[in-house]
Amino acid sequence: MTKNIIPTINISSILKNDFNSSKSIKTIKKIKKACVNIGFFQITGHGISQKNIENICNVGNKFFNSPEKNKIKLASKKWNSRNKNIYRGYFPNNVNGKEGLDIGDLKVSKKYADSIKNKYVEYLNLKKSIDQKSIKILSNYFDEIFNLGEILFKSIIKLYNKDINNSIKAFSRFKTLSTLRFNYYSNQKTPVEISKQDGIALGCETHVDSGIFTILYQDKKGGLQVQNRKNKKWYDVPFNKKAFVVNTGRALEFLSKGKFKATNHRVLWNKTERMSIPFFFEPSFDFKMNNSFLNNSKINNNGITYEKFINQSLKKFVEYRR
């Protein structure tokens, strides 16, 4: 599986100019082609410094290498009965072969979370387990990666010749269900799944993501594979320390009437330690999932809310059965 089918796209033209320049339009067309043909691509020129990426990796490694009693302080209610958080927080590696930490928008205060009374908008008191310097790094990174998600989504809106400012109708910082996730694979003794297709041992099951985009930073140990939609074969996603891996999710497939399909991917079983940091770029919980958002001249506000959409989608993931 040495062939690389994952294109690398430099998006600096969009960041430096606007969405109307000839260079930006050329870049956006490359994004469209990658989304339609593969559903996966890597981006460089994304504006997030290598130092900030290294910092966020260090925060994750420091947390997962801390004592169990420290990590469990942030566990969701299922694994720590003293906590109220259900959707956000830490989950141990006996759940699905890996440890994880799910963090929502760090701008959400306890007061706001209590007032809005939505099960997916939770305040997570990171101070229980993480030092203030690391929390600041997390907050800054969430800001940067969320902004990057907006740029990619605005690129899709531009493809449909719509007003890019419509993105605010789908994404509100305080209502967004976007999640910064740390996955830590710590010496998996057994695979979580044996692929029914080719018999390969997997460290993360074959699946598609739920949101608009997933923006991932994977470490140099790799292991991520994507399935070619046409020949159904699996291909490695190569490591590039300067790049983020981007893939389309079920929400974008829905909004685009199937034009941008969510793509199967998986992680190979690896007995050595590995960490990945995906950011699931997901709409506000009350955003009405209606494909008129991209396709019609007038946006129809009918349809199920994203909260109900994601609730159905998450049931297939073991770590979210809480």
N, C-alpha and C positions, 0 to 999 in steps of 0.2 A: 504493500500500500504506500509506495513512495511517491506516486503522482499527487501533485497538489492541485486541487480543483477550487481552492478558496482564493478569490482575488483579493488583492490589497489595494485599498483606495485612499489616496491622500486627500483629506477633506479641508485642507488649509485654505483653499480658495473660498469656501463658504464662510469660514470664520473671518477671513481678511476683508472680504468684499460684502456682498449681500446675496440674496437668493436670485437676483435678476441679472447678474453679470454673466457674460458668455462663459467664463471659466467655471462659475458656479453651476450653470446649467449643464455643462459638460460633466461635472462631477456628479450632479444629481442623476443624470442618465446612467452613469456607471453604477450608482446605488440601485437604481431601478432594475438594471440588468442582473445584478447580483441577487436581488430579492426574488425576482421572477424565476431565474434559472436554478438557483442553489438554495437561497434562504440563509446563506452564511457569507460573511465577508470580514476582512480585517481593515481597520482604519488607522492610518497614521496622520500626522499633522492635526491632531485632535485638540491641541492646546493644553493638555494636562501634562505637567512636567514629569520627567523621569524621577526627580526627587520626591514629588508627591506620591507617585506610584510606589516607590521604595518605602516611603513612610507608612502607607496604608498596609503594605505587606508586613512590615515590622509590627504594626499594631495587632494584626491577625495572629501572627506567629507568637507574639508575646502572650496573648490571651489564651491560645490553645495549649501553650506550654506551661501555663500557670496551674497550680494545684486544682484538683477536682472540686474541692470545697469553695474555691473562688469562682469557678465557672458556673457552678450550680446555683449561685446567687442570682444569676440572670436567667435561669431556666424558666420556661413557661409553666403554667400551673400543673400540667400533666406530670411534670418531673420535679416540681417543687411546690408542694401544696400551700406554702406560705405566700406565694406570689399570685397576683391577680391577672397578669398578662397571659394571654392564650396564643395569640397569633405571632407576637414578636418574642425575641429572646433566644436562649441557648437550648439546643437539644443534644443529648449524649450519643456516642457512636454505636450504642446497641440498638438504636432505632432503625437505621437503614445503612449500616456499614460505614458511616462517617459522622463526625461531629459537625455541628453547624451553629451559626449565630446570625439571626435575622434582625436587622435594624431598619426601622422606618424613618420617616423624616425627623431629623433631630431638632427641627424648629417646633415640633409639636410639644406643648407643655402639658403638664398633668392637668392643669385647670381646663385647657382646651379639650383634651381627650375626655375628661369627665363630662364636660358640657355637651359635647357632640353625640355621645352615647352610640358610637358605632363600633362594632366588635373588631373591626380591622384597623381602626385608628387608635393606637395604644401608645401610652407614654411608657418608655422603658428607662428606668433609672440606672444608667450606665455607671454612675459613680459607685455603685455597689462593688464593681469588679474591675473597673478600668480607671486609670489615672487621668487627671484633667488635661494633661498635654495630649494624650492619645485621643481623648474625646474631641478636642479641638481639631485634630487631624481628621477624625471621622466626619465631623461636621463640615469641614472645608471640602473634603473629598465628595461627600454627598451632594453639596452644592454644585461642584464641578461636573460630576457625572450626570446629575439631573439636567443641567444645562445642555450637556452633550446629547442626552436623550431628546430634549426639545428640538435641537438643531436637526437631528435625524428625522424626527416626526414632521417638522416643518418642511423638510425636503420632500417627504411623501405628499404633503398637502400641496406643495408647489407643482408636483407632477400632475395633479388634477386641476391645475390652474385656479386654485382657491386662495383665499386670503390666509396667509400663514399665521396671522394673529388669531385664527380660529382655534389654534392649539390650546389657548387658555380656556376654551369651553370644555376641553377634555381633561386638562391637567390643572389642578389647583394644588399648590404646595401643601396646604393644610389638610386637603381631602385626598390627596393622591395615595394610592396603595403601593406605590413604588417601594421596593425593598432592596437594601444593600445586604447581600448574603456572603458570609464566609463559609466555605466548605473545607473541612480539614480531614483528609484521608490519612489516618495514622496506623500504618502497618496492618492493613486489612488481612486477616488470617484466612478468610474465605470470601469468595465473590458473592455479590448480592443477587446476581442473576447469571444464568448461562443463556446466551442468545439462542433463541429457537431457530434463527435464520442460518447462522454459521457456526454455532457451538463455541463461540468465544466467551471467555470468562470476563465478567464486567464488574467494575467497582461502582458504577452508577447505571441504573437501568435505562433501557431505551425509552425515550420520551420526547415530547414536544413541549415548549414553554407556553405559558398562558397569556402573557402580556402583549404589548406592542412590539417592543424590542428587548432583547437581553444584551447587555454590554458587559463583556467578560474580560477579566485579566487572569490569564492562566500562567502558572510558573513554568520553568524550563523543563520540568519532568513530563509535561504534556499528558497525553492519554486521551484527549478529547477527539472523538471521531464524528463525522457527519455522513449521512446516507445520501447518495446520489439518487434523486427522485426517478431518473430514467432507468438506470441499470440496477438499482437497488444495492449496489456495492458500497462498502464503507471506506472512507478516506480520512487520514489523519489531518487534524488542524495543526499546522506547524507553529512552533513557538517563535514569537517575535517580541522581544522585550520592549519595543517602542510602540507596539500596536495593541489595540483592543479588538477582541473578536465580537462581532455583532451577528445576532440571528433574529429572524422574525418569529413572532408568536401568534397564538390563536386569535388574540384580539385584533391584530392587524389583518389577519386572514379574513376575519368576519367583516371588518369595516370596508375592506377592499373587494368584497364579494368573491373571495377566493383567488384573487390575482396574486397576492403575496402570501403564499402558503407557509404555514409553520412546518419546519423540517425536523425529521427524526435525528436525534443525536444521542450519544452515549459516552461513557468513560471506561477505558480498559482497566481491568483489575491490575493493580500495582502494589506490590508488597512494601514499597518504600513510602515514606511520608510525602504528602502532596497537598498543596493548598490552591484553591481557586477562589476568585472573588467576582461573582456575577452581580450585576445590578439589573433588577427586573423593573423596567420602565413601564409603569401601569397607570391607567387613568384614575380620576377621582371616583370614589365609591358610588356617587350618585350620577355619574355620567351615563346618559342613555345610549346603549349600544344599538345604533341604527346605522345601516350602511349608506344612508343618505348623507351622512357627515362628509364623505368624500365624493360621492357619485352624483348628487343632485344639486341643483342651483339653490334650493331652499332646504335647510336642515330640518328634518322631521324629528321631533322630540319624543316620539313613541319608542317602545322597545324596552327590554329588560335593563336594569341598572348594571353597571360593571360589578357591583358587589355580588349580585346574584350570578353573574357570568363567571366570576372567579371562584365563587363558592362551589359551583358545579365542577369546575376544572381541577381544583385542588384535591378533590376526594381521591384521585388516583395516586397521590403521593403519600407514602407511609408516614413521613415526618409531619404531615399536616393533619393527620387523623387525631385530633385532640378533643 
